[in-house]
Each structure stands twice: as C-alpha cells, then as structure tokens.
C-alpha cells in the first residue's frame, strides 16, 4: 500500500492509504483485512480518488452537520428552526390575479 501524496487536498485524508484499481484487484484480501483493522483506503483511478473503503460503522471525521454546530457554538452562524408548519406564520392568500392557468399563460404569451 502506498501512502497518499497530493491526490486530494481535503484535510480528512491525511495518513490514509491510497491504492490504484489494478493493485486493489490484485490484493483485495489484504486491503479488506486492513479495513477490518480500522484503516481507511482511498481507491484511485489514474491518480484521482474515486472511492473510499472504510469500516461500516466509521463515519466521516468531520461532517457538515458537526462543522455547522461548531460554527453555531462560536456564534458565527445561527441554525434554523425545524421544519414544522406551526413554527411559521402563514403568508396569507395567494397574490395571483383571478383566472385560470391557461388564461394567465395566454396573457403572458401575448394572446396566442
């Protein structure tokens, strides 16, 4: 297994193993054993990361949700309310003029 070197610039991949598809196919059992032991393996195709092998219970080290929660804790962002209808005031009746959709479309298109 070769150590990852400048394949991708994301912080979460430092220290992970990278392997090309041909090498992965040739030594799949060895890579599966490494993953079973907690290793994460990046699969590359022509030098570009195309997949990630990791244990099934291991999540991404830094998800969008956790980043947002940290920003909210610092007061940088404010997280919105849950999407429950009773939390928001109604906007009132529709503001479209009277008429059917066909009449409105015909008027918009110049009476065609």
C-alpha positions, 0 to 999 in steps of 0.5 A: 500500500502506498501512502497518499501524496497530493491526490486530494487536498481535503484535510480528512485524508491525511495518513490514509492509504491510497491504492490504484484499481489494478493493485486493489484487484490484485490484493483485495484480501489484504486491503479488506483485512486492513479495513477490518483493522480500522484503516481507511483506503482511498481507491484511485483511478489514474491518480484521482480518488474515486472511492473510499473503503472504510469500516461500516460503522466509521463515519466521516471525521468531520461532517457538515452537520458537526462543522455547522454546530461548531460554527453555531457554538462560536456564534458565527452562524445561527441554525434554523428552526425545524421544519414544522408548519406551526413554527411559521406564520402563514403568508396569507392568500395567494397574490395571483390575479383571478383566472385560470392557468391557461388564461394567465399563460395566454396573457403572458404569451401575448394572446396566442 
